[in-house]
Amino acid sequence: MRSLSTQTTHRLSPFVATVVTKREGNVRNVRVLVLEVFAINSTHFSVEVLTLDFTFTYNGLIGEEMAINRCNKGLELSAKLIGFESVSKSVNVFYDEINQHVFVVTNRCADGVVVKAMDEMIAQFRLEDRGDVLSIKFSPVCDVLALQRTPNTVEFINFTNGQPNSHYFQTSKTKNCKVLGFIWTNTYEMVFITDNGIEFYQILSEKHSVKCLKTFTLSVEWFVYEPQTSVLLVANGTYANVIQAFQFRVKLLLNAFTPSTVYKLSKFEVEWNSKQKTPKTGLYERDVAIANIYGKSRLLVLKHQPILKEQSGAHVVIYTFVKDSVPQKTDILLVHLTGRFAINIVDDLVIVHHQTSQTSLVFDINLQSNEIMANVKIHYPIVSNCTIKEFKLDDQIDCELCKNSTVHSTNWVIFQPNIIIDARLGCLWFLQINLKYIIEFIPNIPLLVDFLMFRRNSKSCLLKVIKDSIIGNEENQRNPLGNLSLVFNKVNAAYKESLILETTTNQNHVNDSNKLKMKTIVDQTDVFSDVFTVFDEQNTPLDQSLIVSILFEYIYSLSIHQIPIQYFVYEFLIRHLVRSQQFYQMHQFLQYHVFTDSKPLACLLLSLEPHYKYAVQLALDMLKRLTTANEEIIEVLLSQYQLSRALRFIQSHGNIDSISARKFLEIAYNSNDVKLFYSVYKFFELRNLRIRGSPAFASG
């Protein structure tokens, strides 16, 4: 819990200096240095430098900026927000990261406490003024309130029907220590983090008491907590870079009052250069974040460095937690900027906000890294210079600043994973990724497809990218097959994985959908209805031969991933083969079993007889290979007046003695072929003679 009204530094007016680095004709390369000065206290200041390079023409017109184009609106704040009374002398605001509750405390609780969550009011009550509130949090089921007013004591208040009814207190077990914070780890369990260790308690609300379950003694500088995996990290050491991890594990199948178990995990050390010439004397809480990214707990450490020959500015080091092992340094995110930063996690993307330039950098650690050094993957941003879409609050709010607020405000406070709070405006938002703008700034199509498949709710954007890659490349007279082959293989590999998981789920009756590596799956129906429909548009610029090649590439990709191909895909390809009169290629596909045999496909081939005279024979061959379509083969032969072939087929595959002579004789008569009728008639006379000893036909 952190009070939003607390300010640790004061930002002074920035200084701007320009240096001409190169003169060539009427062109000037200019380096702009933006120096931001922050007052830490009355005697200490910190200076942060942002370097920007521009190209100017001599006549004053601005040329092309050397930095990457700005991706406007690539990020956005959620339409729904939590509105609350803004911070003032009498109003303090607190945010509970576990329950995502906003507490508005007026006059130290005496004039009321308002607790809000998204779309609902949690509680509204008053408490006696017993001093300044340092931290305040509800239990997960909102029946017990924990409140800290003094450095070493936490007050507990039971609630009934949304109102307080009883109080009890718990003081830290260690004398003269300071409670840095407290966390609800379960419905009736809490951990105190003190400067001398951690204390694990069980809250016995009915007995109005607190029971100590476990204590660990160690010095603590700061702490962070990841609620999804219940991992607590506490920092100690000379530079606060020695990290001790704890995990709280709930005992399953037991009642709610059975205490969880706290495990002391492996200790590890964050790399720290004590000789670096910066005003920082150690690792601070504001420069770290713990989050669950791609299903694993990870610690993100922001390291500040100047931009020099040997150093490339700030970067983010990621440590990944491994079961029963020491967390490993796995990734480095290169920012190439200096100044003040903040980190959010949005849909498994690491968003690094840069306050000075009011832009954000987007990283995806699951994409192929740019470099690997000592088993550590080096990542550049997938999108640079990304801005947050401007927002407007309700016009009824009587505040000009509210109506037209700027992005990346200095009043913003960032919480994990994707919470942004503006204490001055009184608003809490969830940061969101705006994929329809982001995709315009990732030109590498296979890389973009990977990026989108890792995102939730990205199917429409993914299908648009595939469709545009077909049309755009053709309009630019580029062959799209190379990219499409890679794209189809990526899409179908994830599709196959989902089919396997679906089969396993049906067999075990357990939902394992969260085990899917990709979050967005594109199946055959999606591709057919949203991508291949462009082939049937009247004004399509695509050549028919290219259409056939693209369809065949998709079918081939499905085949190598052993995915059963649905009939409508084959039908679509055959229709375009006929439209482009590529009958020979269609014949080859059928002859060499590119198409999977099926009765519907055989019927489609029969319908092509007016266009291709060999289509009937291809259909008959397919029906014969199925071995379950003898009746259909006989009907096809009869429709073609090939009665002799039909009779020979029945003799070798069926009971010739049981068939009706009338049906065959009627078809032979309707053929107006005397010789055919005579041969059929004599065939059945011989059968009658063999069965009944007489060539005569039975009456009726």
C-alpha positions as a printed Julia matrix, in Angstrom:
700×3 Matrix{Float64}:
   0.0     0.0     0.0
   1.41    3.35   -0.99
  -0.07    6.77   -0.27
  -0.49    8.67   -3.5
   0.1    11.99   -1.8
   3.72   11.18   -0.84
   6.4    13.0    -2.87
  10.04   11.86   -2.48
  11.59   14.33   -4.94
  10.68   17.7    -6.43
  11.03   18.33  -10.15
  12.55   21.69  -11.08
  12.3    23.4   -14.47
  14.3    21.56  -17.16
  17.34   23.08  -18.86
  17.79   22.7   -22.63
  21.09   22.97  -24.51
  21.79   22.42  -28.2
  25.1    21.44  -29.79
  25.81   21.35  -33.53
  27.64   18.06  -34.09
  28.09   18.19  -37.88
  27.95   20.8   -40.68
  27.62   19.72  -44.28
  26.38   22.23  -46.88
  23.18   23.73  -45.58
  22.46   20.72  -43.33
  23.11   20.74  -39.6
  23.11   17.72  -37.3
  22.04   18.98  -33.88
  22.16   17.22  -30.53
  19.62   18.48  -28.0
  20.42   17.92  -24.33
  17.48   18.14  -21.91
  18.63   18.32  -18.29
  16.04   17.64  -15.6
  16.97   18.6   -12.05
  15.3    16.92   -9.07
  15.67   18.21   -5.52
  16.08   15.28   -3.16
  16.39   17.52   -0.1
  17.72   20.97    0.74
  21.31   20.04    0.0
  21.21   17.21   -2.56
  20.13   17.29   -6.18
  20.06   14.71   -8.95
  20.46   15.54  -12.64
  19.07   13.36  -15.42
  19.99   13.91  -19.05
  17.98   13.09  -22.2
  19.83   13.18  -25.51
  17.95   13.65  -28.81
  19.53   13.87  -32.26
  17.87   15.83  -35.08
  18.75   16.88  -38.63
  17.99   20.48  -39.6
  18.37   22.34  -42.88
  20.14   25.67  -42.82
  17.05   27.62  -43.86
  15.32   26.57  -40.67
  13.08   23.8   -42.02
  13.17   20.66  -39.89
  14.37   17.57  -41.75
  13.72   13.96  -41.0
  14.19   13.03  -37.36
  16.79   10.31  -36.84
  14.69    8.56  -34.23
  12.04    6.02  -35.16
   8.66    7.46  -36.15
   6.37    8.02  -33.23
   3.61    5.46  -32.84
   0.7     7.68  -31.79
  -2.13    6.03  -29.87
  -0.28    2.71  -29.56
  -1.3     2.66  -25.9
  -4.53    3.82  -24.35
  -6.2     4.21  -21.0
  -9.26    2.07  -20.29
 -12.64    3.63  -21.02
 -13.79    2.5   -17.59
 -12.05    4.15  -14.68
 -12.28    4.52  -10.94
 -13.01    8.14  -10.05
 -12.26    9.45   -6.59
 -11.76   12.69   -4.7
  -8.37   14.19   -5.56
  -5.56   14.48   -3.03
  -5.55   17.58   -0.81
  -4.47   18.65    2.66
  -7.42   16.88    4.23
  -7.72   13.97    1.78
  -5.27   11.09    1.44
  -5.65    8.39   -1.21
  -4.31    4.85   -0.95
  -4.29    2.01   -3.47
  -4.44   -1.69   -2.59
  -2.63   -3.6    -5.36
  -3.96   -7.0    -4.24
  -7.69   -6.23   -4.32
  -7.4    -3.24   -6.69
  -9.24   -1.02   -4.23
  -8.91    2.77   -3.95
  -9.25    4.16   -0.41
 -10.13    7.85   -0.01
  -9.43    8.87    3.6
 -10.79   12.26    4.71
  -9.42   13.94    7.84
  -7.72   10.79    9.11
 -10.96    8.73    8.82
 -12.98   11.05   11.03
 -14.95   12.48    8.1
 -15.24    9.18    6.32
 -13.48    6.51    4.28
 -14.67    5.64    0.78
 -13.53    2.35   -0.8
 -14.01    1.91   -4.54
 -13.28   -0.75   -7.13
 -14.03   -0.82  -10.83
 -17.8    -0.52  -11.4
 -18.73   -0.74   -7.72
 -18.6     0.95   -4.34
 -17.03   -1.47   -1.83
 -17.7     0.39    1.43
 -18.29    3.8     2.96
 -17.76    4.3     6.71
 -16.26    6.48    9.44
 -13.61    5.67   12.04
 -12.31    7.43   15.09
  -9.37    9.79   14.47
  -6.4     8.07   16.11
  -3.68    9.66   14.04
  -2.4     9.75   10.47
  -3.13    6.72    8.31
   0.03    5.12    6.92
  -1.61    2.19    5.14
  -5.07    0.67    4.82
  -6.32   -2.55    3.2
  -9.34   -4.86    3.21
  -9.07   -8.63    3.42
  -9.86  -10.48    0.15
 -13.52  -10.96    1.21
 -13.77   -7.42    2.69
 -14.83   -8.56    6.16
 -11.69   -7.43    8.01
  -9.96   -4.06    7.57
  -6.26   -3.68    8.39
  -5.1    -0.17    9.25
  -1.65    1.13   10.2
  -1.29    4.42   12.08
   1.89    3.86   14.09
   5.31    2.57   12.98
   5.03   -0.85   14.67
   1.3    -1.63   15.14
  -1.5    -2.7    12.81
  -5.15   -2.25   13.79
  -7.76   -4.82   12.69
 -11.47   -3.95   12.37
 -14.19   -6.53   11.77
 -16.99   -5.49    9.4
 -20.62   -6.58    9.35
 -22.95   -5.4     6.57
 -20.29   -2.97    5.37
 -19.84   -1.22    8.74
 -17.15   -1.58   11.47
 -18.14   -3.28   14.69
 -15.01   -4.37   16.63
 -11.31   -3.48   16.93
  -8.17   -5.38   17.93
  -4.45   -4.71   17.48
  -1.22   -6.51   16.67
   2.21   -5.09   17.45
   5.34   -6.35   15.77
   7.1    -9.17   17.65
  10.44   -7.38   17.47
  10.99   -4.39   19.73
  12.0    -1.03   18.28
  11.37   -2.17   14.7
   9.37   -0.42   12.01
   6.6    -2.07   10.01
   7.42   -1.17    6.4
   4.16   -2.66    5.14
   1.7    -5.52    5.41
   0.08   -7.84    2.86
  -2.98  -10.05    2.91
  -1.68  -13.36    1.53
  -4.95  -15.25    1.98
  -8.47  -14.68    3.29
  -7.39  -14.71    6.95
  -3.61  -14.54    6.69
  -1.26  -11.58    6.67
   2.47  -10.94    6.6
   4.15   -7.97    8.27
   7.32   -6.75    6.58
   9.49   -4.93    9.1
  12.98   -3.49    8.86
  14.08   -6.48   10.95
  12.36   -9.34    9.08
   8.94  -10.74    8.2
   6.18  -11.98   10.49
   3.43  -14.32    9.27
   0.07  -14.11   11.08
  -3.31  -15.82   11.08
  -6.28  -13.51   11.7
  -8.84  -15.07   14.06
 -11.61  -12.56   13.45
 -14.28  -14.35   15.46
 -11.97  -14.39   18.5
 -10.79  -10.81   17.86
  -7.19  -11.97   18.0
  -4.12  -12.54   15.84
  -1.9   -15.64   15.96
   1.76  -15.56   14.92
   2.59  -18.53   12.68
   6.17  -17.9    11.6
   8.9   -15.26   11.8
  12.11  -14.74    9.82
  14.81  -12.39   11.01
  16.79  -10.38    8.44
  17.4    -6.73    7.68
  14.98   -5.31    5.11
  15.39   -2.15    3.02
  12.3    -2.54    0.84
   9.94   -5.22   -0.49
   7.75   -6.09   -3.46
   4.97   -8.69   -3.76
   3.51  -10.62   -6.7
  -0.05  -11.73   -5.82
  -0.58  -14.19   -8.67
   2.1   -16.55   -7.35
   2.21  -15.21   -3.76
   5.93  -14.44   -3.99
   7.39  -11.84   -1.64
  10.83  -10.32   -2.28
  12.69   -8.41    0.42
  15.93   -6.53   -0.22
  18.91   -6.14    2.07
  22.68   -5.77    1.88
  24.94   -2.74    1.58
  23.41   -1.68   -1.73
  19.98   -3.29   -1.15
  20.75   -5.66   -4.02
  20.6    -8.96   -2.1
  17.13  -10.37   -2.64
  15.53  -12.95   -0.37
  12.38  -14.6    -1.73
   9.47  -16.09    0.21
   6.4   -17.88   -1.11
   3.07  -18.46    0.62
   1.36  -21.68   -0.46
  -2.25  -22.46    0.42
  -3.07  -25.97    1.63
  -5.75  -27.34   -0.67
  -8.87  -29.29    0.34
  -8.72  -27.89    3.84
 -10.98  -25.39    5.58
 -10.34  -21.66    5.38
  -8.87  -21.48    8.89
  -6.08  -23.97    8.2
  -2.95  -21.84    7.85
  -0.89  -21.73    4.68
   2.8   -22.56    4.6
   5.52  -19.98    4.04
   8.66  -21.16    2.26
  12.0   -19.41    2.31
  13.3   -19.64   -1.25
  16.8   -19.26   -2.61
  18.55  -15.95   -2.02
  20.14  -14.21   -4.99
  22.07  -11.04   -5.73
  21.23   -8.41   -8.32
  24.36   -7.33  -10.15
  25.4    -3.92   -8.88
  28.4    -1.77   -9.72
  29.31    0.05   -6.53
  31.95    2.1    -8.36
  29.61    3.71  -10.87
  29.66    7.49  -10.71
  26.0     8.21  -10.05
  24.19    9.77   -7.11
  22.49    6.41   -6.45
  23.97    4.53   -3.51
  21.99    1.36   -3.98
  19.0    -0.36   -5.53
  15.72    1.42   -4.78
  12.21    0.05   -4.72
  11.1     2.5    -7.41
  13.54    0.87   -9.86
  12.2    -2.68   -9.48
   8.98   -4.45  -10.36
   7.86   -8.02   -9.91
   5.31   -9.41  -12.34
   4.03  -12.59  -13.89
   5.07  -12.56  -17.55
   4.25  -15.5   -19.79
   3.31  -17.62  -16.79
   6.55  -17.08  -14.84
   7.4   -14.76  -11.97
  10.05  -12.27  -13.02
  11.89   -9.46  -11.3
  12.54   -6.41  -13.47
  15.39   -4.14  -12.4
  15.84   -0.74  -14.04
  19.51    0.27  -14.22
  20.39    3.88  -14.93
  23.48    4.65  -17.0
  24.58    7.71  -18.95
  24.9     7.55  -22.73
  28.66    7.27  -23.27
  30.94    5.34  -25.57
  31.04    2.36  -23.23
  27.45    2.66  -22.0
  24.2     2.91  -23.91
  21.88    4.5   -21.37
  19.32    2.86  -19.14
  18.34   -0.78  -19.49
  16.05   -3.25  -17.74
  17.47   -6.52  -16.42
  15.0    -9.39  -15.98
  15.53  -12.21  -13.48
  13.28  -15.25  -14.0
  12.25  -17.46  -11.09
  12.93  -21.16  -11.62
  11.36  -23.85   -9.46
  13.74  -25.21   -6.81
  16.6   -23.08   -8.11
  18.12  -19.62   -7.84
  16.44  -17.0   -10.09
  18.36  -16.61  -13.32
  19.27  -13.48  -15.24
  17.54  -14.21  -18.55
  16.83  -10.97  -20.43
  18.08   -7.41  -20.88
  15.86   -4.72  -22.4
  17.86   -1.93  -24.03
  16.19    1.45  -23.6
  18.95    3.76  -24.98
  17.6     6.76  -23.04
  18.29    8.5   -19.76
  15.92   10.15  -17.31
  12.94    9.06  -15.24
  11.22    5.79  -16.1
   8.29    3.68  -15.0
   7.31    0.12  -15.93
   3.94   -1.5   -16.67
   3.08   -5.01  -17.82
   0.26   -5.18  -20.37
  -0.73   -8.53  -21.9
   2.76   -9.94  -21.17
   4.39   -6.93  -22.83
   6.9    -4.86  -20.87
   6.04   -1.17  -21.28
   8.83    1.22  -20.27
   7.52    4.77  -19.88
   9.98    7.65  -20.36
   8.68   10.76  -18.65
  10.93   13.37  -20.29
  10.03   12.49  -23.88
   6.47   11.46  -22.9
   6.83    8.24  -24.86
   6.85    4.54  -24.07
   8.88    1.6   -25.37
   7.23   -1.78  -25.93
   9.2    -5.0   -25.37
   8.17   -8.61  -25.96
  10.6   -11.05  -24.34
   8.98  -14.05  -26.04
   9.99  -12.89  -29.49
  13.33  -13.9   -30.91
  16.05  -11.86  -29.22
  18.41   -9.58  -31.13
  21.5   -10.99  -29.42
  22.44  -13.61  -26.84
  25.36  -12.97  -24.49
  26.27  -15.5   -21.78
  22.81  -17.14  -22.1
  21.14  -13.75  -21.59
  18.84  -12.54  -24.36
  19.26   -8.93  -25.45
  16.08   -7.24  -26.65
  15.46   -4.0   -28.51
  11.95   -2.5   -28.32
   9.45   -4.0   -30.74
   7.92   -0.5   -30.94
   9.74    2.68  -29.92
   8.4     6.17  -29.28
   4.91    4.87  -28.54
   2.51    7.39  -27.03
  -0.59    7.01  -24.91
  -3.77    8.09  -26.65
  -5.03   11.42  -25.35
  -8.11   11.19  -23.2
 -10.93   13.42  -22.07
 -12.96   13.09  -18.93
 -16.64   13.82  -18.61
 -17.32   17.42  -19.64
 -19.49   17.78  -16.54
 -16.36   17.79  -14.4
 -15.72   21.41  -13.5
 -11.96   21.4   -14.1
 -10.14   22.6   -17.2
  -7.21   20.32  -16.45
  -9.59   17.35  -16.35
 -11.1    18.14  -19.73
  -7.83   18.21  -21.64
  -5.21   16.3   -19.71
  -1.74   15.56  -21.05
  -0.27   12.08  -21.29
   2.64   10.8   -19.19
   1.73   13.33  -16.52
   4.16   14.04  -13.68
   1.19   13.43  -11.36
   0.9     9.81  -12.43
   1.7     6.95  -10.06
   2.33    3.54  -11.64
   1.31    0.22  -10.08
   1.71   -3.31  -11.4
   0.74   -4.78  -13.61
  -1.07   -2.1   -15.66
  -2.43    0.48  -13.23
  -2.02    4.22  -13.75
  -3.34    6.63  -11.14
  -3.51   10.4   -11.38
  -3.9    11.56   -7.79
  -4.5    15.18   -8.83
  -7.32   14.34  -11.23
  -8.7    11.58   -9.02
  -8.68    8.84  -11.66
  -7.46    5.24  -11.88
  -7.12    3.57  -15.28
  -5.95    0.27  -16.66
  -3.33    0.71  -19.37
  -4.21   -1.15  -22.57
  -2.42   -1.98  -25.81
  -4.04   -0.61  -28.96
  -3.14   -3.27  -31.5
  -4.69   -1.65  -34.56
  -2.15    1.2   -34.25
   0.78   -0.92  -33.06
   0.7    -3.24  -36.09
   1.4    -0.32  -38.43
   4.87    0.08  -36.89
   6.1    -3.52  -37.15
   7.03   -4.0   -40.83
   8.4    -7.55  -40.44
   5.3    -9.67  -41.19
   6.44  -13.02  -39.66
   7.61  -11.14  -36.55
   4.33   -9.25  -36.39
   2.38  -12.51  -36.63
   4.33  -13.93  -33.68
   3.68  -10.72  -31.76
  -0.08  -10.88  -32.38
  -0.39  -14.58  -31.59
   1.04  -13.9   -28.13
  -1.65  -11.27  -27.5
  -5.2   -11.74  -26.24
  -8.12  -10.66  -28.43
  -5.87  -10.1   -31.43
  -7.56  -12.4   -33.95
  -9.12   -9.63  -36.04
  -5.79   -7.78  -36.26
  -3.93  -10.99  -37.09
  -6.32  -11.87  -39.92
  -6.09   -8.31  -41.23
  -2.29   -8.54  -41.28
  -2.42  -11.79  -43.28
  -4.97  -10.35  -45.68
  -3.06   -7.09  -46.15
   0.19   -8.95  -46.73
  -1.45  -10.65  -49.71
  -2.99   -7.55  -51.25
  -0.21   -5.11  -50.36
   2.6    -7.2   -51.79
   0.69   -7.82  -55.0
   0.0    -4.11  -55.45
   3.71   -3.43  -54.9
   4.53   -6.18  -57.42
   6.16   -8.36  -54.78
   5.64  -12.09  -54.47
   3.94  -12.67  -51.09
   4.45  -16.47  -51.05
   7.7   -16.36  -49.07
   6.18  -14.49  -46.14
   2.89  -16.36  -46.39
   4.61  -19.72  -46.15
   6.2   -18.66  -42.86
   2.96  -17.1   -41.63
   0.83  -20.16  -42.45
   3.32  -22.44  -40.68
   3.31  -20.25  -37.56
  -0.49  -20.05  -37.49
  -1.01  -23.77  -38.12
   1.6   -24.85  -35.56
  -0.43  -23.05  -32.88
  -3.66  -24.43  -34.39
  -2.3   -27.99  -34.14
  -1.25  -27.42  -30.53
  -4.77  -26.28  -29.66
  -6.3   -29.37  -31.31
  -4.02  -31.67  -29.33
  -4.83  -29.84  -26.11
  -8.55  -29.99  -26.89
  -8.32  -33.77  -27.34
  -6.44  -34.12  -24.06
  -8.97  -31.92  -22.28
 -11.88  -34.03  -23.53
 -10.17  -37.22  -22.4
  -9.12  -35.99  -18.96
 -12.13  -33.68  -18.39
  -9.73  -30.95  -17.27
  -9.52  -27.48  -18.8
  -5.87  -26.93  -19.78
  -6.42  -23.93  -22.07
  -3.95  -21.84  -20.03
  -1.18  -24.21  -21.16
  -1.39  -22.93  -24.71
   1.78  -21.11  -25.72
  -0.15  -18.84  -28.08
  -3.15  -16.86  -26.86
  -4.77  -16.36  -30.27
  -5.62  -19.36  -32.46
  -6.62  -19.02  -36.1
  -8.43  -22.02  -37.56
  -9.49  -22.9   -41.1
 -12.86  -21.21  -40.77
 -11.21  -17.94  -39.72
  -8.8   -17.95  -42.67
 -11.54  -18.88  -45.12
 -14.06  -16.26  -43.95
 -11.69  -13.34  -43.23
  -8.7   -13.79  -45.56
  -9.58  -15.87  -48.59
 -12.78  -13.92  -49.25
 -10.59  -11.27  -50.88
 -10.05  -13.72  -53.75
 -13.75  -13.53  -54.67
 -13.99   -9.75  -54.67
 -14.75   -8.3   -58.1
 -12.01   -5.68  -57.99
  -9.31   -7.96  -56.6
  -5.88   -7.15  -58.08
  -4.73  -10.74  -57.62
  -3.91  -13.01  -60.52
  -5.73  -16.36  -60.54
  -2.49  -18.34  -60.69
  -1.24  -16.49  -57.6
  -4.52  -17.23  -55.82
  -4.11  -20.93  -56.56
  -0.52  -20.84  -55.31
  -1.56  -19.16  -52.04
  -4.36  -21.67  -51.48
  -2.05  -24.57  -52.19
   0.55  -23.14  -49.78
  -2.09  -23.03  -47.04
  -3.23  -26.6   -47.72
   0.37  -27.78  -47.76
   0.99  -26.12  -44.38
  -2.08  -27.83  -42.92
  -0.86  -31.15  -44.25
   2.66  -30.99  -42.83
   1.16  -30.17  -39.42
  -1.17  -33.18  -39.78
  -4.31  -31.11  -39.45
  -7.45  -32.61  -41.06
  -8.38  -30.28  -43.91
 -12.01  -29.27  -44.05
 -13.98  -29.78  -47.24
 -14.7   -26.1   -47.92
 -10.96  -25.41  -48.3
 -10.68  -28.01  -51.07
 -13.87  -26.76  -52.68
 -12.51  -23.21  -52.72
  -9.25  -24.29  -54.36
 -10.97  -26.43  -57.0
 -13.36  -23.6   -57.8
 -10.42  -21.27  -58.52
  -8.59  -23.96  -60.49
 -11.64  -24.29  -62.71
 -12.07  -20.51  -62.94
  -8.48  -20.17  -64.17
  -8.86  -23.31  -66.34
  -5.91  -25.0   -64.64
  -7.42  -28.45  -65.21
  -4.1   -30.18  -65.64
  -2.89  -28.9   -62.26
  -6.18  -29.98  -60.66
  -5.77  -33.44  -62.24
  -2.24  -33.68  -60.82
  -3.4   -32.64  -57.34
  -6.07  -35.35  -57.38
  -3.89  -38.02  -58.92
  -1.11  -37.53  -56.39
  -3.51  -37.28  -53.43
  -2.92  -33.66  -52.51
  -6.63  -33.6   -51.67
  -8.0   -35.87  -48.97
 -10.58  -38.28  -50.4
 -14.17  -37.72  -49.33
 -17.67  -38.23  -50.69
 -18.47  -34.48  -50.8
 -15.3   -33.84  -52.8
 -16.19  -36.64  -55.21
 -19.63  -35.11  -55.69
 -17.98  -31.76  -56.42
 -15.86  -33.41  -59.12
 -18.96  -34.94  -60.68
 -20.47  -31.48  -60.97
 -17.43  -30.37  -63.0
 -18.15  -32.72  -65.9
 -19.38  -29.89  -68.2
 -16.03  -28.12  -67.69
 -13.65  -31.1   -67.6
 -14.59  -34.42  -69.19
 -12.22  -36.46  -66.99
 -13.78  -35.19  -63.77
 -16.21  -38.16  -63.59
 -13.42  -40.69  -63.75
 -11.49  -38.78  -61.1
 -14.59  -38.88  -58.9
 -15.03  -42.63  -59.45
 -11.39  -43.28  -58.57
 -11.82  -41.29  -55.37
 -14.99  -43.15  -54.38
 -13.3   -46.47  -55.0
 -10.36  -45.51  -52.76
 -12.8   -44.75  -49.95
 -13.99  -48.43  -49.99
 -17.27  -47.35  -48.35
 -18.98  -45.85  -51.4
 -19.98  -48.86  -53.52
 -23.59  -47.72  -53.85
 -22.46  -44.26  -54.93
 -20.14  -45.76  -57.57
 -23.0   -47.83  -59.02
 -25.26  -44.77  -59.16
 -22.59  -42.73  -60.94
 -22.05  -45.47  -63.53
 -25.78  -45.76  -64.1
 -26.1   -42.0   -64.54
 -23.44  -42.24  -67.24
 -25.26  -45.19  -68.91
 -22.23  -47.36  -68.22
 -24.4   -50.33  -67.3
 -21.86  -52.98  -68.28
 -19.25  -51.44  -65.98
 -21.83  -51.2   -63.23
 -22.74  -54.87  -63.55
 -19.11  -55.96  -63.56
 -18.49  -53.8   -60.46
 -21.45  -55.43  -58.69
 -20.17  -58.89  -59.59
 -16.81  -58.15  -57.98
 -18.02  -56.1   -54.98
 -21.61  -57.1   -54.26
 -24.42  -59.62  -54.57
 -25.42  -59.74  -58.23
 -28.29  -62.09  -57.53
 -30.19  -59.58  -55.36
 -30.24  -56.54  -57.6
 -33.4   -55.42  -59.41
 -33.39  -56.14  -63.15
 -36.18  -53.6   -63.74
 -34.0   -50.63  -62.74
 -31.19  -51.6   -65.1
 -33.53  -52.43  -67.99
 -35.34  -49.08  -67.64
 -32.06  -47.15  -67.77
 -30.89  -49.19  -70.76
 -34.22  -48.53  -72.54
 -33.97  -44.77  -71.85
 -30.49  -44.66  -73.33
 -31.94  -45.33  -76.81
 -29.02  -47.67  -77.38
 -30.37  -50.97  -78.8
 -27.11  -52.84  -78.36
 -26.82  -51.72  -74.74
 -30.38  -52.75  -73.99
 -29.84  -56.15  -75.67
 -26.65  -56.91  -73.68
 -28.29  -55.97  -70.38
 -31.39  -57.99  -71.22
 -29.31  -61.09  -72.09
 -27.26  -60.64  -68.88
 -30.35  -60.88  -66.71
 -31.79  -63.77  -68.76
 -28.62  -65.76  -68.02
 -28.88  -64.81  -64.34
 -32.51  -66.01  -64.25
 -31.51  -69.25  -65.9
 -28.78  -69.8   -63.31
 -31.02  -68.96  -60.36
 -34.43  -70.41  -61.36
 -33.56  -72.69  -64.31
 -35.58  -70.5   -66.71
 -34.65  -67.29  -68.61
 -38.1   -65.84  -67.98
 -38.46  -62.88  -65.65
 -40.58  -63.2   -62.54
 -43.95  -61.46  -62.75
 -44.42  -58.21  -60.8
